[in-house]
Amino acid sequence: MKQRILFISLGLLTVVFSMAQIGMSLNQGRIHDAKVSGDMLFVATDNGIFAYDLKEQDAEWKPYAFNGMRILRFVKSGQKMMADYFPEQPQGEYKQQLLFSEDYGKTFNDITPTDAIFDPQGSRAFEFWQIPDSPDHFFLDIHGHNRTWTETKDFGVTWNDANTGDGNHGLFAIDPNDVTHILVYGPPPGSDVYGAYIYETTDNLQTLTRITVESEYASFMSMVFYPANSQILLATTNGGIVKSTDCGRSWKRVDNKEEKWYYWCNQVLFDSQHPQVAYAVRSEDIGGGLHAWEIYRSEDVGETWETFYPPSFHLQGCVVKMFLYDNELVIVSEWGSICRVPTNGIPATITMQKQYTATHSNYVFDLQGRRLESQPEKGIYIQNGKKVVVK
């Protein structure tokens, strides 16, 4: 049952908050990965992969693949899927499995490399980097494996080793004008130290050339090419939003402010319909399972930034991924919240799983979604997903 709880007008901006019970199992657990394919949003959770129809504003989550299995990362092409599965293990044992399926995860084969090494804490063992518009072509980073990278152009039928013996990496930027041109961010070869080394390849990772190290920005979280000029990139870091105009060889901070809300941005992306426009999002843990989310917008290729959508509106969990879909920003949280913000500034819809715990079930919010210290003596506020009017 869905319940509209809030409709307000803020000058020229109208905001709609929709708090809804959605169809994902109440025990789906944390969301670890998210991807958009066509009109569908897919998320990997502790209980399988679920699908959400973006054509509907209040769609329900539906089970899609690997039902009941903890999936950390995945890639798909039609009904073919590959996934990083983290099964429950006996005390003191740990292992992850690389699974391959040709029928939406109903049946699958274990194709885990025999010499893969796994983290006892359950960090992801496999990372996928899919080439835009070529779903069968992707790179696989096998953490701890003696082949750092493998590449397939036919969704796993055949594999090519790439860059044997280099260090693991956690971040790609694929040039939209030349998909063989890739920037890779990660530690130096043979090191587990997480440092801001950037490598460049123009031959699908067969060779990597280190082009820079920027110790000032020691934690990149996302990195993206400007579609109209491959010399320009934006990245989000622990020290703010940074920009390069020489293809990643040097970087400068461009957020223009010192306030903390520019720090620890989760992701940045360019608007393909309006390439000079970029968006960034961050989330900050405020306790009780809630995070303050903030969205920023730049209209000058990332040189200057302004708050785009209400500062400090609150949703369950940190940001997992942000996408552009049909003139909307679609942002997914780790606990099932979906924030859909139209890029033209008209009504936004937030759909979130109605799953409150005792630690924050009594939190009170104003009409902009900001948490209040106490219940107002008069006025309108939101509590437990319901609008309360005090006269």
C-alpha positions as CSV (number, residue, x, y, z in Angstrom):
1,M,0.0,0.0,0.0
2,K,1.5,3.4,-1.0
3,Q,0.8,6.6,0.9
4,R,1.5,10.1,-0.4
5,I,2.5,12.0,2.6
6,L,3.8,15.4,1.5
7,F,3.3,17.9,-1.3
8,I,4.6,21.4,-0.8
9,S,5.6,24.4,-2.9
10,L,8.9,26.2,-2.5
11,G,8.8,29.2,-4.8
12,L,9.3,27.9,-8.3
13,L,10.4,24.4,-7.0
14,T,7.7,21.9,-6.1
15,V,8.9,18.9,-4.1
16,V,7.0,15.6,-3.7
17,F,8.2,13.2,-1.1
18,S,6.7,9.7,-1.6
19,M,7.3,7.3,1.3
20,A,6.2,3.9,0.1
21,Q,6.3,0.3,1.1
22,I,8.1,-1.3,-1.9
23,G,8.1,-4.9,-3.0
24,M,11.6,-5.9,-2.1
25,S,11.7,-8.5,0.7
26,L,12.1,-7.0,4.1
27,N,15.1,-9.2,4.5
28,Q,16.9,-8.2,1.4
29,G,19.7,-6.7,3.4
30,R,22.3,-4.3,2.1
31,I,22.6,-3.2,-1.6
32,H,26.1,-3.6,-2.8
33,D,25.9,-2.7,-6.5
34,A,23.5,-1.1,-8.9
35,K,23.2,-0.8,-12.7
36,V,20.8,0.6,-15.2
37,S,20.0,-1.3,-18.5
38,G,17.3,0.2,-20.7
39,D,14.4,1.1,-18.5
40,M,15.4,-1.2,-15.7
41,L,17.4,-0.7,-12.6
42,F,19.1,-3.7,-11.1
43,V,20.6,-4.0,-7.6
44,A,22.8,-6.7,-6.0
45,T,21.8,-7.4,-2.4
46,D,22.3,-9.8,0.4
47,N,19.4,-11.8,-0.9
48,G,19.9,-11.8,-4.7
49,I,19.5,-9.4,-7.5
50,F,16.3,-7.3,-7.7
51,A,14.8,-5.3,-10.6
52,Y,13.0,-2.0,-10.6
53,D,11.1,-0.5,-13.6
54,L,12.1,3.1,-14.0
55,K,9.2,3.8,-16.3
56,E,7.1,3.9,-13.2
57,Q,7.5,6.5,-10.4
58,D,6.3,4.1,-7.7
59,A,7.3,0.7,-9.1
60,E,7.8,-2.3,-6.9
61,W,11.1,-4.2,-6.5
62,K,10.9,-7.7,-8.1
63,P,13.3,-10.6,-7.6
64,Y,15.4,-11.0,-10.7
65,A,18.4,-13.4,-10.3
66,F,20.4,-15.5,-7.8
67,N,17.5,-15.5,-5.3
68,G,18.5,-15.6,-1.7
69,M,22.3,-15.3,-2.4
70,R,24.6,-12.5,-1.2
71,I,25.8,-10.8,-4.4
72,L,28.5,-8.1,-4.1
73,R,29.1,-7.2,-7.7
74,F,27.6,-8.3,-11.0
75,V,27.5,-7.6,-14.8
76,K,24.7,-8.6,-17.2
77,S,24.0,-8.8,-21.0
78,G,20.5,-9.9,-21.8
79,Q,19.8,-13.1,-19.8
80,K,23.6,-13.8,-19.2
81,M,24.9,-12.7,-15.9
82,M,28.2,-13.0,-14.0
83,A,28.3,-12.3,-10.2
84,D,30.6,-12.1,-7.2
85,Y,28.9,-14.4,-4.6
86,F,29.8,-14.3,-1.0
87,P,28.3,-17.5,0.7
88,E,28.1,-18.1,4.4
89,Q,31.1,-20.1,5.5
90,P,31.9,-22.2,8.6
91,Q,33.6,-20.4,11.4
92,G,37.2,-19.4,10.4
93,E,36.7,-20.1,6.7
94,Y,36.0,-17.7,3.9
95,K,35.6,-17.8,0.2
96,Q,33.9,-16.0,-2.6
97,Q,32.7,-17.4,-5.9
98,L,32.6,-16.1,-9.4
99,L,29.3,-17.4,-10.9
100,F,28.2,-17.5,-14.5
101,S,24.6,-17.9,-15.6
102,E,22.8,-17.9,-19.0
103,D,19.2,-18.0,-17.6
104,Y,18.9,-14.9,-15.3
105,G,20.6,-16.7,-12.4
106,K,18.2,-19.6,-12.2
107,T,21.1,-22.0,-12.9
108,F,24.8,-21.2,-12.8
109,N,28.4,-22.5,-12.9
110,D,31.1,-21.7,-10.5
111,I,34.1,-20.3,-12.5
112,T,36.2,-19.1,-9.6
113,P,39.9,-19.1,-10.4
114,T,41.6,-21.7,-8.3
115,D,44.3,-19.4,-7.0
116,A,42.0,-16.4,-6.1
117,I,42.7,-15.0,-2.6
118,F,39.8,-13.7,-0.5
119,D,39.4,-11.1,2.3
120,P,38.0,-12.7,5.6
121,Q,36.1,-9.5,6.1
122,G,34.1,-10.1,3.0
123,S,35.4,-7.3,0.8
124,R,34.6,-7.8,-2.9
125,A,36.8,-10.2,-4.6
126,F,35.8,-9.4,-8.2
127,E,35.2,-6.1,-9.9
128,F,33.6,-5.6,-13.4
129,W,34.2,-2.7,-15.8
130,Q,31.7,-2.9,-18.7
131,I,32.4,-1.0,-21.9
132,P,29.6,1.4,-22.7
133,D,27.2,0.2,-25.4
134,S,29.0,-3.2,-25.5
135,P,27.5,-5.3,-22.8
136,D,29.5,-8.4,-23.8
137,H,32.8,-6.6,-23.5
138,F,34.1,-6.0,-20.0
139,F,37.2,-6.2,-17.8
140,L,37.4,-8.3,-14.7
141,D,39.7,-7.4,-11.8
142,I,40.4,-10.5,-9.7
143,H,41.6,-9.2,-6.3
144,G,44.6,-11.2,-5.1
145,H,44.9,-13.2,-8.3
146,N,48.2,-13.5,-10.1
147,R,46.5,-12.0,-13.2
148,T,45.3,-8.6,-12.1
149,W,43.1,-8.1,-15.2
150,T,41.3,-10.3,-17.6
151,E,39.2,-9.2,-20.5
152,T,36.3,-10.7,-22.4
153,K,34.5,-9.5,-25.5
154,D,32.0,-12.4,-25.7
155,F,30.8,-12.4,-22.1
156,G,33.1,-15.0,-20.8
157,V,33.4,-17.5,-23.6
158,T,37.0,-16.5,-24.1
159,W,39.3,-14.4,-21.9
160,N,42.5,-12.4,-22.5
161,D,45.0,-11.8,-19.8
162,A,45.9,-8.1,-19.4
163,N,48.7,-6.4,-17.5
164,T,50.0,-9.5,-15.7
165,G,51.4,-8.9,-12.2
166,D,50.4,-5.3,-11.6
167,G,48.7,-4.0,-8.5
168,N,44.9,-4.1,-7.9
169,H,42.9,-1.1,-8.9
170,G,39.6,0.2,-7.9
171,L,38.5,2.9,-10.3
172,F,38.2,3.2,-14.1
173,A,37.4,6.1,-16.4
174,I,36.6,5.0,-19.9
175,D,36.9,7.6,-22.7
176,P,33.5,7.9,-24.4
177,N,35.2,8.9,-27.6
178,D,37.6,5.9,-27.7
179,V,36.9,3.0,-25.4
180,T,40.4,1.6,-25.8
181,H,41.6,4.8,-23.9
182,I,41.2,4.2,-20.2
183,L,42.5,5.9,-17.1
184,V,43.0,3.6,-14.1
185,Y,43.3,4.7,-10.5
186,G,45.0,2.6,-7.8
187,P,48.1,1.7,-5.8
188,P,51.6,1.2,-7.2
189,P,52.4,-2.2,-8.6
190,G,52.9,-4.9,-6.0
191,S,51.6,-2.7,-3.2
192,D,48.4,-2.8,-1.1
193,V,48.8,0.9,-0.2
194,Y,45.8,2.9,-1.4
195,G,47.4,5.9,-3.1
196,A,46.4,8.3,-5.8
197,Y,48.4,6.8,-8.7
198,I,46.8,7.2,-12.1
199,Y,47.7,5.0,-15.1
200,E,46.8,5.4,-18.7
201,T,46.2,2.7,-21.3
202,T,45.3,2.9,-25.0
203,D,45.4,-0.9,-25.7
204,N,42.7,-2.3,-23.5
205,L,45.0,-2.7,-20.4
206,Q,47.8,-4.6,-22.2
207,T,50.1,-1.9,-21.0
208,L,49.7,0.7,-18.3
209,T,51.7,3.9,-18.1
210,R,51.7,5.8,-14.8
211,I,51.0,9.4,-15.6
212,T,50.7,11.1,-12.2
213,V,50.6,10.7,-8.4
214,E,48.7,13.4,-6.4
215,S,49.2,12.8,-2.7
216,E,47.1,15.8,-1.9
217,Y,44.0,13.9,-3.2
218,A,44.6,10.5,-1.7
219,S,41.2,8.9,-2.2
220,F,39.4,9.1,-5.5
221,M,35.8,7.9,-5.4
222,S,34.8,8.5,-9.0
223,M,36.4,9.7,-12.1
224,V,34.8,10.6,-15.5
225,F,35.7,12.1,-18.9
226,Y,34.1,15.2,-20.3
227,P,32.2,13.9,-23.4
228,A,33.2,16.8,-25.6
229,N,36.9,16.8,-24.8
230,S,38.9,13.8,-23.6
231,Q,41.6,16.0,-22.1
232,I,39.1,17.1,-19.4
233,L,38.1,14.9,-16.4
234,L,36.3,15.4,-13.1
235,A,36.8,13.3,-10.0
236,T,35.4,13.2,-6.5
237,T,38.0,12.8,-3.7
238,N,38.3,12.9,0.1
239,G,39.5,16.5,-0.4
240,G,36.7,17.8,-2.6
241,I,35.8,17.8,-6.3
242,V,38.9,18.1,-8.6
243,K,39.4,18.7,-12.3
244,S,42.1,17.8,-14.9
245,T,42.5,19.6,-18.2
246,D,45.5,17.5,-19.3
247,C,44.0,14.0,-19.3
248,G,44.6,13.2,-15.7
249,R,48.3,14.3,-15.4
250,S,47.5,17.2,-13.0
251,W,44.5,18.1,-10.9
252,K,43.1,21.2,-9.2
253,R,40.3,21.5,-6.7
254,V,37.2,23.2,-8.3
255,D,34.4,23.1,-5.7
256,N,35.2,26.7,-4.7
257,K,34.1,26.3,-1.1
258,E,35.6,25.0,2.1
259,E,32.4,23.7,3.7
260,K,32.5,20.1,4.6
261,W,29.6,19.2,2.3
262,Y,32.0,19.1,-0.6
263,Y,34.1,16.5,1.1
264,W,33.7,12.8,0.5
265,C,31.5,13.1,-2.6
266,N,30.4,9.7,-3.7
267,Q,30.1,10.2,-7.4
268,V,30.3,12.7,-10.3
269,L,28.9,12.5,-13.8
270,F,28.2,14.6,-16.9
271,D,24.8,15.1,-18.5
272,S,25.0,13.5,-21.9
273,Q,22.2,15.7,-23.2
274,H,23.9,18.9,-21.9
275,P,27.6,18.0,-21.7
276,Q,28.7,21.2,-20.0
277,V,26.4,20.2,-17.1
278,A,27.8,17.9,-14.3
279,Y,26.3,16.5,-11.1
280,A,27.9,15.3,-7.9
281,V,26.3,13.6,-4.9
282,R,27.5,12.8,-1.4
283,S,26.1,11.2,1.7
284,E,27.1,11.6,5.4
285,D,26.2,9.2,8.2
286,I,24.2,11.1,10.8
287,G,23.4,8.1,13.0
288,G,20.4,5.9,13.5
289,G,20.7,4.4,10.1
290,L,20.1,7.7,8.4
291,H,22.3,9.6,6.0
292,A,22.2,13.2,4.9
293,W,22.3,13.4,1.1
294,E,23.3,16.4,-0.9
295,I,23.3,16.9,-4.7
296,Y,25.4,19.6,-6.5
297,R,25.3,20.9,-10.1
298,S,27.8,22.6,-12.3
299,E,26.9,24.4,-15.6
300,D,30.5,25.2,-16.6
301,V,32.2,21.8,-17.0
302,G,32.8,21.5,-13.3
303,E,34.5,24.9,-12.7
304,T,31.9,26.1,-10.2
305,W,29.3,24.2,-8.2
306,E,26.1,25.0,-6.4
307,T,23.6,23.0,-4.3
308,F,21.0,21.5,-6.7
309,Y,18.7,19.6,-4.5
310,P,17.9,20.3,-0.8
311,P,20.9,20.3,1.4
312,S,20.8,17.6,4.0
313,F,17.6,15.7,3.1
314,H,17.7,12.3,4.8
315,L,17.4,8.8,3.5
316,Q,18.4,5.3,4.8
317,G,21.9,4.3,4.0
318,C,24.8,5.8,2.0
319,V,24.8,6.4,-1.7
320,V,25.7,3.3,-3.8
321,K,25.3,4.7,-7.4
322,M,23.9,7.7,-9.3
323,F,22.6,7.5,-12.9
324,L,21.0,9.7,-15.4
325,Y,17.8,8.3,-16.8
326,D,15.4,10.1,-19.1
327,N,16.1,13.6,-17.7
328,E,16.3,12.4,-14.1
329,L,19.0,11.8,-11.6
330,V,18.4,8.3,-10.1
331,I,20.3,7.7,-6.9
332,V,20.3,4.4,-5.0
333,S,21.1,3.9,-1.3
334,E,22.5,0.8,0.3
335,W,19.2,0.2,2.2
336,G,16.8,0.4,-0.7
337,S,16.0,4.1,-1.0
338,I,15.7,5.6,-4.5
339,C,15.8,9.3,-5.0
340,R,14.6,10.5,-8.4
341,V,15.4,14.2,-9.1
342,P,14.3,15.6,-12.5
343,T,17.1,17.7,-14.0
344,N,14.6,20.4,-15.1
345,G,13.9,21.2,-11.4
346,I,10.2,20.1,-11.3
347,P,8.8,17.7,-8.7
348,A,11.2,15.1,-7.2
349,T,10.1,11.8,-5.9
350,I,11.8,9.8,-3.1
351,T,10.7,6.2,-2.8
352,M,12.1,4.4,0.2
353,Q,11.6,1.2,2.0
354,K,9.4,1.8,5.0
355,Q,11.7,0.0,7.4
356,Y,12.4,2.0,10.6
357,T,14.2,0.6,13.6
358,A,13.8,1.7,17.2
359,T,16.9,3.7,17.0
360,H,15.4,6.3,14.7
361,S,11.7,5.5,14.5
362,N,10.9,8.7,16.4
363,Y,13.1,11.1,14.5
364,V,11.3,14.2,13.4
365,F,11.8,16.0,10.0
366,D,10.7,19.3,8.6
367,L,9.0,19.6,5.2
368,Q,12.3,19.7,3.4
369,G,13.4,16.4,4.9
370,R,15.8,17.9,7.4
371,R,16.0,16.3,10.8
372,L,14.7,18.4,13.8
373,E,16.0,18.2,17.3
374,S,12.5,17.9,18.8
375,Q,8.8,18.0,17.8
376,P,7.6,21.6,17.0
377,E,5.0,23.1,19.2
378,K,3.1,24.3,16.1
379,G,3.3,23.6,12.4
380,I,3.7,20.6,10.1
381,Y,6.4,17.9,10.4
382,I,7.1,14.3,9.4
383,Q,7.5,11.4,11.8
384,N,7.5,7.7,11.1
385,G,6.7,8.4,7.4
386,K,3.6,10.4,8.2
387,K,2.7,14.1,8.1
388,V,1.8,15.5,11.5
389,V,-0.1,18.8,11.8
390,V,0.1,20.7,15.2
391,K,-2.2,23.7,15.6
